[in-house]
Amino acid sequence: MLILSSDLSLTLKQDFAEEIPMILCRLQERTPLHILELVDVLVERPSQYAKRIGEISSIFKNLHHLLNSLRPHQARATFIHIMELQILQRKQAVEDIKRRREEAQRLLKDAFVTLDGQ
């Protein structure tokens, strides 16, 4: 549910996750322009500032909504990264255990050879 101003002319679908970065960039690019227009209106026509404030407010609400809509994707990516790190750590732990087991077997074999030789 976006409150898009008429000058954005974007058609949004229900599933628009691929379009979010593009929309965020457009909104981000337009924000300074709208702020400059607000300053101009405040200097030239102070009575018309409410419209510009509404447009800027709409842009920030849209930015806020779009960023919040990315949170599930960010959480999923973070979870995947954490799981990949845990898998890597467990693989390293298994390799360490195998190496220590081989070392222990070698030491035991050497000890048996030494005992048999006496």
VEXMARLUM-581690 format. One line per 4 residues: number of its first residue (from 1); for each residue x, y, z of N, C-alpha, C. Coordinates in pm, whole numbers, padded with zeros to 5 digits, always signed. Layout:
REM residues N
NUM	X Y Z X Y Z X Y Z ~ ...
***
This chain:
REM residues 118
1	+00085 -00118 +00000 +00000 +00000 +00000 +00089 +00124 +00000 ~ +00107 +00180 -00114 +00192 +00298 -00128 +00106 +00420 -00157 ~ +00152 +00531 -00107 +00086 +00659 -00132 +00173 +00733 -00231 ~ +00163 +00698 -00356 +00251 +00756 -00457 +00193 +00886 -00509
5	+00279 +00984 -00524 +00234 +01109 -00583 +00218 +01090 -00733 ~ +00143 +01176 -00795 +00111 +01159 -00936 +00232 +01167 -01027 ~ +00337 +01235 -00986 +00452 +01249 -01074 +00541 +01126 -01079 ~ +00517 +01028 -00995 +00599 +00908 -00999 +00556 +00813 -01111
9	+00430 +00811 -01141 +00373 +00731 -01250 +00429 +00588 -01252 ~ +00416 +00520 -01139 +00460 +00382 -01129 +00340 +00291 -01112 ~ +00341 +00183 -01183 +00235 +00084 -01164 +00294 -00027 -01080 ~ +00233 -00050 -00964 +00285 -00150 -00872 +00193 -00270 -00867
13	+00254 -00385 -00867 +00180 -00509 -00852 +00186 -00551 -00706 ~ +00109 -00653 -00675 +00109 -00704 -00537 +00247 -00759 -00502 ~ +00310 -00830 -00594 +00443 -00886 -00570 +00545 -00803 -00648 ~ +00601 -00702 -00586 +00691 -00611 -00655 +00828 -00607 -00590
17	+00873 -00719 -00535 +01001 -00723 -00464 +01118 -00687 -00556 ~ +01108 -00724 -00685 +01217 -00694 -00777 +01224 -00545 -00808 ~ +01111 -00476 -00798 +01103 -00335 -00833 +01140 -00244 -00717 ~ +01147 -00296 -00597 +01170 -00212 -00479 +01298 -00131 -00489
21	+01413 -00188 -00525 +01534 -00106 -00534 +01520 +00009 -00634 ~ +01456 -00017 -00747 +01437 +00087 -00847 +01346 +00199 -00792 ~ +01240 +00159 -00725 +01147 +00257 -00669 +01216 +00337 -00559 ~ +01294 +00270 -00476 +01368 +00342 -00371 +01463 +00445 -00431
25	+01531 +00408 -00537 +01622 +00502 -00602 +01546 +00622 -00657 ~ +01432 +00597 -00721 +01353 +00708 -00775 +01307 +00801 -00663 ~ +01258 +00744 -00555 +01212 +00826 -00444 +01328 +00905 -00383 ~ +01441 +00839 -00369 +01559 +00904 -00312 +01607 +01018 -00401
29	+01602 +00998 -00532 +01645 +01103 -00624 +01551 +01223 -00620 ~ +01423 +01199 -00597 +01325 +01307 -00600 +01318 +01385 -00468 ~ +01365 +01326 -00361 +01354 +01392 -00231 +01425 +01528 -00228 ~ +01551 +01540 -00269 +01615 +01673 -00265 +01543 +01775 -00352
33	+01493 +01732 -00467 +01420 +01822 -00554 +01295 +01877 -00484 ~ +01221 +01789 -00419 +01101 +01832 -00347 +01136 +01925 -00231 ~ +01246 +01900 -00166 +01287 +01987 -00055 +01327 +02124 -00108 ~ +01398 +02126 -00221 +01431 +02255 -00283 +01306 +02330 -00328
37	+01211 +02257 -00382 +01084 +02320 -00420 +01013 +02377 -00298 ~ +01020 +02305 -00186 +00959 +02355 -00063 +01026 +02485 -00020 ~ +01158 +02490 -00027 +01229 +02613 +00010 +01188 +02727 -00082 ~ +01178 +02697 -00211 +01136 +02798 -00308 +00995 +02848 -00276
41	+00905 +02756 -00245 +00767 +02792 -00212 +00764 +02875 -00084 ~ +00845 +02838 +00013 +00848 +02914 +00139 +00896 +03057 +00117 ~ +00987 +03075 +00020 +01038 +03209 -00008 +00940 +03288 -00095 ~ +00890 +03224 -00200 +00807 +03294 -00299 +00658 +03298 -00262
45	+00603 +03185 -00223 +00459 +03174 -00197 +00434 +03099 -00067 ~ +00460 +03158 +00047 +00450 +03088 +00176 +00313 +03025 +00203 ~ +00210 +03075 +00142 +00077 +03021 +00169 +00057 +02883 +00106 ~ +00142 +02843 +00014 +00126 +02716 -00057 +00222 +02607 -00008
49	+00277 +02626 +00110 +00375 +02529 +00159 +00312 +02394 +00196 ~ +00186 +02392 +00232 +00121 +02269 +00279 +00123 +02159 +00173 ~ +00103 +02196 +00047 +00106 +02098 -00061 +00244 +02033 -00071 ~ +00348 +02114 -00064 +00485 +02062 -00073 +00519 +01975 +00048
53	+00475 +02018 +00165 +00497 +01936 +00286 +00428 +01801 +00270 ~ +00307 +01802 +00215 +00234 +01677 +00192 +00307 +01585 +00097 ~ +00364 +01642 -00011 +00439 +01560 -00107 +00563 +01500 -00043 ~ +00636 +01580 +00034 +00757 +01530 +00101 +00719 +01424 +00204
57	+00612 +01448 +00276 +00565 +01350 +00373 +00528 +01219 +00304 ~ +00464 +01229 +00190 +00427 +01110 +00112 +00551 +01033 +00068 ~ +00654 +01105 +00024 +00778 +01039 -00019 +00840 +00963 +00098 ~ +00847 +01028 +00214 +00908 +00961 +00329 +00824 +00843 +00376
61	+00692 +00855 +00369 +00607 +00741 +00405 +00630 +00624 +00310 ~ +00644 +00655 +00179 +00671 +00550 +00081 +00806 +00485 +00105 ~ +00908 +00567 +00132 +01040 +00512 +00162 +01033 +00421 +00284 ~ +00965 +00465 +00387 +00950 +00387 +00510 +00880 +00254 +00481
65	+00771 +00260 +00406 +00697 +00138 +00373 +00782 +00041 +00291 ~ +00853 +00092 +00191 +00935 +00005 +00106 +01049 -00058 +00185 ~ +01112 +00019 +00270 +01220 -00036 +00352 +01167 -00143 +00446 ~ +01051 -00121 +00505 +00992 -00222 +00592 +00953 -00347 +00514
69	+00914 -00331 +00389 +00878 -00448 +00309 +01000 -00533 +00275 ~ +01120 -00476 +00286 +01243 -00552 +00259 +01292 -00630 +00381 ~ +01238 -00602 +00497 +01285 -00667 +00620 +01277 -00820 +00615 ~ +01168 -00879 +00566 +01167 -01026 +00559 +01278 -01082 +00470
73	+01307 -01013 +00359 +01414 -01059 +00270 +01549 -01048 +00340 ~ +01568 -00938 +00413 +01693 -00919 +00485 +01708 -01025 +00594 ~ +01599 -01053 +00666 +01604 -01154 +00772 +01637 -01292 +00713 ~ +01577 -01324 +00600 +01603 -01452 +00535 +01749 -01461 +00492
77	+01801 -01356 +00433 +01941 -01356 +00388 +02036 -01367 +00507 ~ +02005 -01299 +00616 +02088 -01306 +00736 +02086 -01448 +00792 ~ +01967 -01509 +00796 +01954 -01646 +00847 +02035 -01743 +00761 ~ +02026 -01729 +00630 +02102 -01816 +00540 +02252 -01800 +00564
81	+02297 -01676 +00580 +02439 -01650 +00605 +02483 -01715 +00736 ~ +02403 -01702 +00840 +02438 -01762 +00970 +02444 -01914 +00959 ~ +02348 -01973 +00888 +02347 -02118 +00871 +02469 -02165 +00791 ~ +02508 -02091 +00688 +02626 -02126 +00611 +02752 -02119 +00697
85	+02761 -02019 +00783 +02876 -02009 +00875 +02879 -02127 +00971 ~ +02762 -02165 +01024 +02757 -02280 +01115 +02797 -02409 +01045 ~ +02754 -02426 +00921 +02793 -02546 +00845 +02944 -02548 +00826 ~ +03000 -02435 +00790 +03146 -02426 +00772 +03219 -02458 +00902
89	+03173 -02402 +01013 +03236 -02429 +01143 +03226 -02576 +01180 ~ +03112 -02638 +01152 +03095 -02781 +01185 +03183 -02868 +01096 ~ +03197 -02831 +00970 +03286 -02906 +00881 +03431 -02895 +00930 ~ +03470 -02777 +00973 +03605 -02758 +01026 +03624 -02839 +01154
93	+03520 -02844 +01239 +03528 -02922 +01363 +03541 -03071 +01332 ~ +03467 -03119 +01233 +03476 -03260 +01193 +03615 -03291 +01141 ~ +03671 -03203 +01058 +03806 -03224 +01007 +03908 -03225 +01121 ~ +03890 -03137 +01217 +03980 -03132 +01333 +03971 -03261 +01413
97	+03851 -03311 +01432 +03833 -03438 +01506 +03898 -03553 +01430 ~ +03880 -03557 +01298 +03942 -03663 +01217 +04094 -03656 +01227 ~ +04148 -03534 +01221 +04293 -03517 +01229 +04344 -03564 +01365 ~ +04275 -03528 +01471 +04317 -03568 +01606 +04303 -03720 +01625
101	+04198 -03778 +01565 +04180 -03923 +01575 +04295 -03995 +01505 ~ +04332 -03948 +01386 +04443 -04009 +01314 +04573 -03995 +01392 ~ +04592 -03878 +01455 +04712 -03857 +01535 +04713 -03951 +01656 ~ +04596 -03967 +01719 +04588 -04057 +01835 +04613 -04202 +01792
105	+04558 -04241 +01676 +04582 -04377 +01627 +04729 -04399 +01596 ~ +04792 -04299 +01538 +04934 -04310 +01509 +05015 -04323 +01638 ~ +04982 -04243 +01740 +05052 -04251 +01868 +05031 -04388 +01933 ~ +04907 -04439 +01927 +04881 -04572 +01983 +04958 -04680 +01908
109	+04962 -04670 +01777 +05036 -04767 +01697 +05185 -04763 +01731 ~ +05239 -04641 +01744 +05380 -04627 +01783 +05403 -04686 +01922 ~ +05309 -04662 +02014 +05322 -04715 +02149 +05318 -04867 +02148 ~ +05231 -04929 +02070 +05225 -05074 +02062 +05353 -05132 +02001
113	+05407 -05064 +01899 +05531 -05109 +01838 +05644 -05100 +01940 ~ +05647 -04995 +02018 +05750 -04978 +02121 +05736 -05082 +02226 ~ +05614 -05114 +02272 +05592 -05217 +02375 +05625 -05357 +02323 ~ +05590 -05382 +02197 +05620 -05513 +02140 +05772 -05530 +02120
117	+05842 -05424 +02098 +05986 -05429 +02074 +06065 -05451 +02203 ~ +06008 -05434 +02318 +06083 -05447 +02443 +06086 -05586 +02486
***
